[in-house]
Amino acid sequence: MHKLTEFTARNDLDNELAKVVSDILAKAIIENGKASIAVSGGSTPKGFFSVLSQSDIDWSKVTITLADERWVPIGSEASNTRLVHENLLQNKAQKAKFFHLKQGDELTDETLADLNMAARKTLLPLDVLILGMGEDGHTASLFPCSDEIASGLDKKNDAVLMKVQPKTAPNQRISFTFASLITSKNIFLHSCGEGKKTVLTQALNGDDPFEMPIRAFLQHPNLNTQIFWAP
Ligand SMILES: O=C(O)[C@H](O)[C@@H](O)[C@H](O)[C@H](O)COP(=O)(O)O
């Protein structure tokens, strides 16, 4: 299931998404004493991150992480961790905790096992998940081309995080699995541009998640993925 909201301008989308998300986080803090959010990288979310970072909530009770990360040095242009530090962990949101997916130089099986245990214990279920979408319909690092897509989309996969080596994108990745992401209490797809609208229409008009993994979220009967799109 999904709900599509179209905005006429990106800054209107950024403002509304930041308001909706900060209200959810504030409510979670009141109810549970803490809140967790996973965001996505890429070029789309910078404006949203900037607005969200100025929200007047108790960020000291919020843990931020990423839906996926490229296994590159944090100083790299390709690092989503760098993107979040430079755009979201700013202003009032500087006080938030950040759960690093990129830890150490090599993504060994031992590192992955440690990250799985820590993520399961401290992050799930996420209060907010912000997904992006690539031109190929990938989301997080659930890529249709990758050898790992079957386990990545497997609803019975009890792993929280997994290694991914996409064939159509650079860098080894670490990504939350579909099975872990669908436990999130609020799921948003944030996408912008006419090109992505075409991709979104294609995703909504088909049903094979292996062709376009974002479909697994949009068409899941028990999820209400909220799509925010602007030109
Ligand atoms: O690490 C990543 O690349 C993201 O997690 C990925 O899923 C991203 O959200 C989409 O590829 C959209 O990226 P753009 O916003 O750059 O179009």
The ligand as an SDF file (V2000), in Angstrom:
LIG
                    3D

 17 16  0  0  0  0  0  0  0  0999 V2000
   23.3980    4.9950   -1.0380 O   0  0  0  0  0  0  0  0  0  0  0  0
   22.5480    5.3320   -1.8550 C   0  0  0  0  0  0  0  0  0  0  0  0
   22.7940    5.6370   -3.0260 O   0  0  0  0  0  0  0  0  0  0  0  0
   21.1190    5.4580   -1.4240 C   0  0  0  0  0  0  0  0  0  0  0  0
   20.7950    4.9010   -0.2810 O   0  0  0  0  0  0  0  0  0  0  0  0
   20.2370    5.0920   -2.5770 C   0  0  0  0  0  0  0  0  0  0  0  0
   19.2410    4.1520   -2.3020 O   0  0  0  0  0  0  0  0  0  0  0  0
   19.6270    6.4040   -3.0100 C   0  0  0  0  0  0  0  0  0  0  0  0
   18.6140    6.7790   -2.0780 O   0  0  0  0  0  0  0  0  0  0  0  0
   19.0280    6.3000   -4.3860 C   0  0  0  0  0  0  0  0  0  0  0  0
   20.0140    5.8050   -5.2720 O   0  0  0  0  0  0  0  0  0  0  0  0
   18.5540    7.6790   -4.8680 C   0  0  0  0  0  0  0  0  0  0  0  0
   19.6830    8.4870   -5.0030 O   0  0  0  0  0  0  0  0  0  0  0  0
   19.5400   10.0000   -5.5430 P   0  0  0  0  0  0  0  0  0  0  0  0
   18.8490   10.7620   -4.4470 O   0  0  0  0  0  0  0  0  0  0  0  0
   20.9620   10.4520   -5.7400 O   0  0  0  0  0  0  0  0  0  0  0  0
   18.7430    9.9460   -6.8180 O   0  0  0  0  0  0  0  0  0  0  0  0
  1  2  2  0
  2  3  1  0
  2  4  1  0
  4  5  1  0
  4  6  1  0
  6  7  1  0
  6  8  1  0
  8  9  1  0
  8 10  1  0
 10 11  1  0
 10 12  1  0
 12 13  1  0
 13 14  1  0
 14 15  2  0
 14 16  1  0
 14 17  1  0
M  END
$$$$
